[in-house]
Amino acid sequence: MRTAEISRKTKETDINVFVKLDGEGKVTVDTGIGFFDHMLTAFGVHSGIDMQINVTGDLNVDGHHTVEDTGIVLGQAVAKALGDKSGICRYGSAYIPMDEALGFCSLDISGRPFLVFNADFSDEKIGEMDTCLTEEFFRAFSFNSGITMHITEIYGSNDHHICEALFKAAAHAFKIAISLNQNGKVLSTKGVL
């Protein structure tokens, strides 16, 4: 069973994350940032993974440490749950519409982390979350999970819709990539990922 639990405590955040990759999309999230909770919930539900995420962060400073550190710990948990990555489809891509917005994500669970992020937000915040933290979350997640991610806003005008389309596109691409292939082997000419 592909599960993992990671805890990380610093002077800025105290985080506990549990993931079950072969789940049902059951999610409980409490980061103290409502819109971020909404996005993480969407990621879990749409990827089909079970997640429990509890975060206490220095929100009196701002949301940066909370969002980035959550990406770090969630990425570490995903990497641990994937193990040697044998038997996964490895690649996933998805376009997701959200009203007038269209988001895209293509990813490779390669062990070579990289992030290409292209999105333009017009407002500084969505609810209590700084829009610039969207990229920070995905960078922390990709580099700690060992995933190459290309995330793009194709178009859109409402920041809430744009951001949600990106999280859901990432979720659907991730769901495809972690699904099991037919032969149970590592999908690589090297034989390892």
C-alpha positions as CSV (number, residue, x, y, z in Angstrom):
1,M,0.0,0.0,0.0
2,R,1.4,3.4,-1.1
3,T,1.2,5.5,2.1
4,A,3.5,7.9,3.9
5,E,3.4,10.2,6.9
6,I,5.9,13.0,7.3
7,S,6.2,15.6,10.1
8,R,8.4,18.7,10.1
9,K,8.8,21.3,12.8
10,T,10.8,24.5,12.4
11,K,10.7,27.9,14.1
12,E,8.2,29.0,11.4
13,T,5.9,26.0,10.9
14,D,4.7,22.8,12.5
15,I,3.4,20.4,9.8
16,N,2.1,16.8,9.7
17,V,1.1,15.2,6.4
18,F,-0.3,11.8,5.7
19,V,-1.0,10.6,2.1
20,K,-2.5,7.4,0.7
21,L,-2.0,7.3,-3.0
22,D,-4.5,4.5,-3.6
23,G,-7.3,6.3,-1.9
24,E,-10.7,7.7,-2.5
25,G,-10.0,11.4,-2.4
26,K,-10.8,11.7,1.3
27,V,-9.2,15.0,2.4
28,T,-8.9,16.9,5.7
29,V,-6.8,20.0,5.6
30,D,-6.2,22.8,8.1
31,T,-3.4,25.3,7.2
32,G,-5.1,28.4,8.6
33,I,-5.4,29.8,5.1
34,G,-8.9,29.2,3.8
35,F,-8.3,29.4,0.1
36,F,-5.1,27.3,0.3
37,D,-7.2,24.7,2.2
38,H,-9.7,24.8,-0.7
39,M,-6.9,24.3,-3.3
40,L,-5.3,21.4,-1.4
41,T,-8.7,19.8,-1.0
42,A,-9.3,20.1,-4.7
43,F,-5.9,18.5,-5.4
44,G,-6.7,15.5,-3.2
45,V,-10.3,15.0,-4.4
46,H,-9.4,15.3,-8.1
47,S,-6.2,13.2,-7.9
48,G,-8.1,10.5,-5.9
49,I,-5.5,10.4,-3.1
50,D,-6.3,10.5,0.6
51,M,-4.6,13.4,2.4
52,Q,-4.5,14.6,6.0
53,I,-2.7,17.9,6.3
54,N,-2.3,19.9,9.6
55,V,-0.3,23.0,9.7
56,T,0.5,25.6,12.3
57,G,2.4,28.5,10.8
58,D,3.6,32.0,11.5
59,L,0.6,33.6,9.8
60,N,1.2,36.7,11.9
61,V,4.2,37.3,9.5
62,D,2.4,36.2,6.3
63,G,1.4,33.0,4.5
64,H,4.7,32.4,2.7
65,H,6.2,29.9,5.2
66,T,3.0,28.0,5.7
67,V,2.3,27.6,1.9
68,E,5.9,26.8,0.9
69,D,6.6,24.4,3.9
70,T,3.3,22.6,3.2
71,G,4.6,22.0,-0.4
72,I,7.9,20.7,1.0
73,V,6.3,18.2,3.4
74,L,3.6,17.1,1.0
75,G,6.3,16.6,-1.7
76,Q,8.4,14.5,0.8
77,A,5.3,12.4,1.7
78,V,4.5,11.7,-2.0
79,A,8.1,10.8,-2.7
80,K,8.1,8.4,0.2
81,A,4.8,6.8,-0.8
82,L,6.0,6.3,-4.4
83,G,9.1,4.4,-3.2
84,D,11.2,3.3,-6.1
85,K,8.5,4.3,-8.6
86,S,8.2,0.9,-10.1
87,G,5.0,0.1,-11.8
88,I,3.7,3.7,-12.3
89,C,2.7,5.2,-15.6
90,R,5.1,8.0,-14.8
91,Y,3.7,10.7,-17.1
92,G,0.5,12.6,-16.9
93,S,-1.1,15.6,-18.6
94,A,-4.4,17.4,-18.2
95,Y,-6.3,20.4,-19.4
96,I,-8.9,21.6,-16.9
97,P,-11.5,24.3,-17.6
98,M,-12.9,26.4,-14.7
99,D,-15.6,28.7,-16.2
100,E,-13.7,31.2,-18.4
101,A,-10.3,29.9,-17.3
102,L,-8.3,27.0,-18.8
103,G,-5.4,25.4,-16.9
104,F,-2.9,22.9,-18.1
105,C,-0.3,20.6,-16.4
106,S,2.1,18.1,-17.8
107,L,4.3,16.2,-15.4
108,D,6.9,13.5,-15.2
109,I,7.6,11.5,-12.0
110,S,11.3,11.3,-13.0
111,G,13.3,11.9,-9.9
112,R,14.6,15.0,-11.6
113,P,12.6,17.9,-10.1
114,F,11.9,21.0,-12.1
115,L,9.1,23.5,-12.4
116,V,8.0,25.6,-15.3
117,F,5.1,27.9,-14.1
118,N,3.3,30.3,-16.3
119,A,0.3,32.2,-14.9
120,D,-0.6,35.8,-14.6
121,F,-2.8,36.8,-11.6
122,S,-4.3,40.3,-11.6
123,D,-4.9,40.5,-7.9
124,E,-2.5,40.3,-5.0
125,K,-4.7,37.9,-3.0
126,I,-7.4,35.3,-3.4
127,G,-9.1,35.3,0.0
128,E,-6.3,35.3,2.5
129,M,-3.7,33.7,0.2
130,D,-1.2,35.7,-1.8
131,T,-1.5,34.7,-5.4
132,C,2.3,34.7,-5.8
133,L,2.4,31.8,-3.3
134,T,0.8,29.5,-5.9
135,E,4.1,29.2,-7.7
136,E,6.0,28.8,-4.4
137,F,3.8,25.9,-3.4
138,F,4.3,24.1,-6.7
139,R,8.0,24.7,-6.7
140,A,8.4,23.3,-3.2
141,F,6.1,20.3,-4.0
142,S,7.9,19.5,-7.3
143,F,11.4,19.7,-5.9
144,N,10.6,17.6,-2.8
145,S,8.6,15.0,-4.7
146,G,11.1,14.6,-7.5
147,I,8.6,15.6,-10.2
148,T,9.1,17.7,-13.3
149,M,6.0,19.9,-13.6
150,H,4.9,22.3,-16.4
151,I,1.9,24.3,-15.2
152,T,0.3,26.9,-17.5
153,E,-2.6,29.2,-17.5
154,I,-3.9,29.0,-21.1
155,Y,-6.2,31.9,-20.5
156,G,-8.6,33.3,-17.9
157,S,-9.6,36.5,-16.1
158,N,-10.8,35.5,-12.7
159,D,-7.9,34.7,-10.3
160,H,-9.9,32.2,-8.3
161,H,-10.9,30.3,-11.4
162,I,-7.3,30.4,-12.8
163,C,-5.7,29.1,-9.7
164,E,-8.3,26.4,-9.2
165,A,-7.9,25.2,-12.8
166,L,-4.2,24.9,-12.2
167,F,-4.5,22.9,-9.0
168,K,-7.1,20.6,-10.6
169,A,-5.0,20.2,-13.8
170,A,-2.0,19.2,-11.6
171,A,-4.3,16.8,-9.7
172,H,-5.6,15.0,-12.9
173,A,-2.1,14.8,-14.4
174,F,-0.8,13.4,-11.1
175,K,-3.6,10.8,-11.0
176,I,-2.6,9.6,-14.4
177,A,1.1,9.5,-13.6
178,I,0.8,7.5,-10.4
179,S,-1.6,5.0,-11.9
180,L,-0.2,1.5,-12.3
181,N,1.1,0.4,-15.6
182,Q,0.5,-3.1,-17.1
183,N,3.8,-4.8,-16.5
184,G,4.7,-3.4,-13.1
185,K,8.1,-2.4,-14.2
186,V,9.9,1.0,-14.1
187,L,9.1,3.0,-17.2
188,S,12.7,4.0,-18.0
189,T,15.4,3.0,-20.4
190,K,17.8,3.2,-17.5
191,G,15.7,0.7,-15.5
192,V,15.5,3.0,-12.5
193,L,13.9,6.4,-11.7
